[in-house]
């Protein structure tokens, strides 16, 4: 039977905190400053910036994808720090991480203030009863509006239903990149000490029940090359030791006896082996091969399960299938449906927000996640590991109740754009059934004005929006969106203009002459000297219909002039193809072919005659 034991004690030599913030508000930089201040690592100055961003994609994208643990010791107290993702697409990481800690630092930019992802994570933290310390970061910015940001942060706490105790939050002002913090905005800080003092004073010590039988809720997994799979969680009650017999309590009441082969705690940036750990500490436990997120590691004699962690359901899905293009098998190491299936189901062990469903075809799997970025990161990771695959257009997941009424996901969308382009943005949002909730004009010191717009919009309306608005606003738009809730489906169709593609109609290598003759038809995705195959998408047509083009045509010798003596051809540079752009661009009858070295767009049906017959049949 699942139950919770009432904690009756606190462990004062430990604090467990999570740092949560919107993308690019300086969260990882603040963790760096804390690590440097406490001299966690002898060679920390050689490790560069954003030490906690360990994945290549995290450093490239400038975001945190996977929650990571570190610890520092300050005034004899061990502070376990968890760096959490700031993007809602990785909300599964956030939700389970918050169950591991006893308080949170809310990091807010001194100019931008609380943003959608801050709202999303803060709502989860407040619901768990956590107390918060608000850190106003980047106070050294010349355009900082600190008083306004503090007021908006307080309003956000009220809006999210914070208790009176949670509303009485302390405020620390910081310039994380300089390693400075202060409690008085008018008195500059010299180091990060005021923040650490506030953590010791305001974040509660972990509540424990030291004399009760062992209970650890597994909230993360890590694969160690020597110790195997390790389950990470906070010891809620009791204590654990190496070689101790334990009971693993899994789904549906499953009980699996096991023995702890290795035990580790966090010290600085590393896991350090230990013989024993007691309640309140965050530990990594090895020896339980069948452990998964949400399981309880319990006492062998008196096993009692903790409530399993619940995660919001996915909102977007796409199909992953084996690459069957004419260029399949040239670059990848993992090509078959068995490779693809094994990799996707292995990802389920650690990626709790993901869902994978097998289809009637053995070569195709339906994969659902929290958003395009969530799925895009998985695709990019698989690509770098040597997989070849094809993915379809992302589509939202519609829920239907017993009465047949449909609900679809809605998102809160925040847009910041120069005032000049506000009409363009508002017009496009109207076509996509976006409901304007809030609008304000922001004046800067340099005389420019920006519009801040907040919309409530169906997730369907977000698809393809970023690239479109970037083009229409000449790259000046800043937009963020976060899942809000499932609501009754919008019955009217979104007035989104379909796109037409330029499709290669023969195999070969593209030539400068052919690209020059084709580029007036639209935007090219390839330049000269690129291998193409029939049915491959080589550009976007300026009209909303597909057009077969010959990009391999050569200029032939004639009796009038030699083939190489004509005027120089002026080619427009092709549009750079990124994974995010490809996923947003493709239509229902197109696929993205992903290999370790290339991204290609293609039609599902490579033969033009088959596409025409399918289009007629569809009508």
Helices and strands as residue ranges (DSSP letters): E 9-11, E 14-21, H 27-37, G 44-47, H 56-61, E 68-74, E 77-83, G 88-90, H 91-98, E 103-109, H 116-127, E 131-137, H 146-159, H 164-167, E 170-175, G 176-178, E 180-182, H 193-202, E 206-208, E 215-217, E 220-224, E 228-237, E 239-241, E 245-249, G 251-253, E 255-259, E 262-267, E 270-273, E 276-278, E 282-286, E 296-299, E 316-321, H 337-347, E 355-358, E 364-369, H 372-384, E 389-391, E 395-396, E 399-400, E 406-418, G 419-421, H 422-431, E 435-443, E 449-458, H 459-462, H 465-472, E 478-488, E 500-504, E 508-509, H 512-518, G 519-521, E 522-524, E 531-532, E 536-541, E 547-549, H 579-585, E 590-594, E 599-603, H 608-618
